[in-house]
Amino acid sequence: MTPTSPPIHEGGCVCGAVRYRVQGKPALTVVCHCTFCRRRLASAFAMVAFFPHEAVEFVQGEVATHEHISDASGRWLRMNFCSRCGTTLGHSAEFRPGVRAVAVGTLDEQDWFTVDRHVWAQSKLPWVQIPEGVPTFQQAYLAP
């Protein structure tokens, strides 16, 4: 029997300048309702899939980085975005070493995984409904 390779999924920015691949399934998929994530993605919440750092490969284009230091924790978050159109592609975070978060909205196909948890629900917009049965945390959930 031949071992099978993990699935590869692709994604990219709005203008098409940056393309990336992820290999395998995400280690964790999170919807974050914190005000910082809402602002950085200009959305009602952030939806990110965490992969081992080596499972994410940028294959085309120039990726820019901006580092933000949290007012609350003092830890860094390095956001990656297209240097041409500004699309947020993902981030890496001090509190999750060895993994990279991919902004789910930048994946070409977005229906191949499930949401593991919602975090910072205390900050969610009042009209956002969290589905029953999905683990929900009022603040962060940092355990691996």
C-alpha positions as CSV (number, residue, x, y, z in Angstrom):
1,M,0.0,0.0,0.0
2,T,1.4,3.4,-1.0
3,P,1.1,6.2,1.5
4,T,-1.1,9.1,0.3
5,S,0.0,12.7,0.4
6,P,-1.9,15.1,2.5
7,P,-4.4,17.2,0.5
8,I,-3.1,20.6,-0.9
9,H,-5.4,23.6,-1.0
10,E,-4.6,26.9,-2.6
11,G,-5.4,30.5,-2.0
12,G,-4.4,34.1,-2.7
13,C,-5.1,37.8,-2.6
14,V,-7.8,39.8,-4.3
15,C,-5.6,41.0,-7.2
16,G,-4.0,37.6,-7.8
17,A,-0.4,38.8,-7.2
18,V,0.1,36.5,-4.2
19,R,-0.7,32.8,-4.3
20,Y,-0.1,30.2,-1.6
21,R,-0.6,26.6,-0.8
22,V,-1.5,24.8,2.4
23,Q,-0.8,21.1,2.9
24,G,-3.0,18.9,5.1
25,K,-5.9,19.8,7.4
26,P,-5.7,22.7,9.8
27,A,-4.6,22.0,13.3
28,L,-7.3,24.4,14.5
29,T,-9.9,26.6,12.9
30,V,-11.1,29.6,14.9
31,V,-13.6,32.4,14.6
32,C,-12.4,35.4,16.6
33,H,-14.8,38.2,17.5
34,C,-12.3,40.5,19.2
35,T,-12.3,44.2,18.2
36,F,-8.7,44.0,16.9
37,C,-9.5,41.1,14.5
38,R,-12.6,42.8,13.3
39,R,-10.7,46.0,12.5
40,R,-7.7,44.2,10.9
41,L,-10.0,42.3,8.6
42,A,-12.6,45.0,8.2
43,S,-15.3,42.4,9.0
44,A,-17.7,41.2,11.7
45,F,-15.2,38.6,12.8
46,A,-12.0,36.9,11.7
47,M,-12.0,33.3,10.6
48,V,-8.6,31.7,10.6
49,A,-7.2,28.2,10.1
50,F,-4.0,27.3,11.8
51,F,-1.4,25.1,10.1
52,P,2.1,24.1,11.0
53,H,4.4,26.8,9.7
54,E,6.1,24.4,7.2
55,A,2.6,23.4,5.7
56,V,2.1,27.0,4.3
57,E,4.0,27.9,1.2
58,F,3.8,31.3,-0.6
59,V,4.4,30.4,-4.2
60,Q,3.9,33.7,-6.0
61,G,4.1,37.4,-5.3
62,E,5.5,39.7,-2.6
63,V,4.1,39.3,0.9
64,A,4.4,42.2,3.3
65,T,4.4,42.0,7.0
66,H,3.2,44.3,9.8
67,E,3.9,43.6,13.4
68,H,1.3,44.6,16.1
69,I,2.0,44.4,19.8
70,S,-1.1,43.7,21.8
71,D,-2.1,46.4,24.3
72,A,-3.7,43.6,26.5
73,S,-1.0,40.9,26.5
74,G,2.1,42.7,25.2
75,R,2.7,39.8,22.7
76,W,3.3,40.3,19.0
77,L,1.1,39.3,16.0
78,R,2.8,39.4,12.6
79,M,0.2,40.0,9.9
80,N,0.9,39.0,6.3
81,F,-0.7,40.8,3.4
82,C,-0.3,41.4,-0.3
83,S,2.1,44.3,-0.9
84,R,0.1,45.2,-4.0
85,C,-3.6,45.1,-3.1
86,G,-3.4,44.9,0.7
87,T,-5.4,41.7,1.2
88,T,-4.7,40.2,4.6
89,L,-3.5,36.6,4.0
90,G,-2.9,35.5,7.5
91,H,-0.6,35.9,10.5
92,S,1.8,34.3,12.9
93,A,1.5,35.0,16.7
94,E,3.9,34.8,19.6
95,F,1.4,32.8,21.6
96,R,1.3,30.0,18.9
97,P,4.9,29.3,18.0
98,G,5.5,27.0,15.0
99,V,2.1,27.7,13.4
100,R,0.7,30.1,10.8
101,A,-2.8,31.3,10.6
102,V,-4.4,31.6,7.1
103,A,-7.3,34.0,6.6
104,V,-10.0,31.5,5.5
105,G,-11.6,34.0,3.1
106,T,-8.4,33.9,1.0
107,L,-8.7,30.2,0.3
108,D,-10.0,29.3,-3.2
109,E,-12.3,26.7,-1.6
110,Q,-13.6,27.2,1.9
111,D,-15.9,24.3,2.5
112,W,-13.5,21.5,3.4
113,F,-13.1,22.1,7.2
114,T,-15.2,22.9,10.2
115,V,-15.0,25.6,12.9
116,D,-13.4,24.3,16.1
117,R,-14.3,27.2,18.3
118,H,-15.4,30.8,18.6
119,V,-13.2,33.1,20.8
120,W,-13.7,36.6,22.3
121,A,-17.5,36.1,22.2
122,Q,-17.8,38.8,24.8
123,S,-16.9,41.2,21.9
124,K,-19.1,39.8,19.2
125,L,-21.6,42.0,17.4
126,P,-25.1,41.5,18.7
127,W,-26.5,40.3,15.4
128,V,-23.9,37.6,15.0
129,Q,-25.3,34.1,15.8
130,I,-22.9,31.4,17.0
131,P,-24.2,27.9,16.0
132,E,-25.2,25.6,18.8
133,G,-22.7,23.0,19.7
134,V,-19.6,24.9,18.7
135,P,-17.3,25.5,21.7
136,T,-17.4,29.2,22.6
137,F,-15.1,31.2,24.9
138,Q,-15.8,34.7,26.2
139,Q,-12.1,35.6,25.8
140,A,-9.1,33.8,24.3
141,Y,-8.6,30.1,24.4
142,L,-4.8,29.5,24.1
143,A,-4.4,25.8,24.8
144,P,-3.0,23.9,21.8
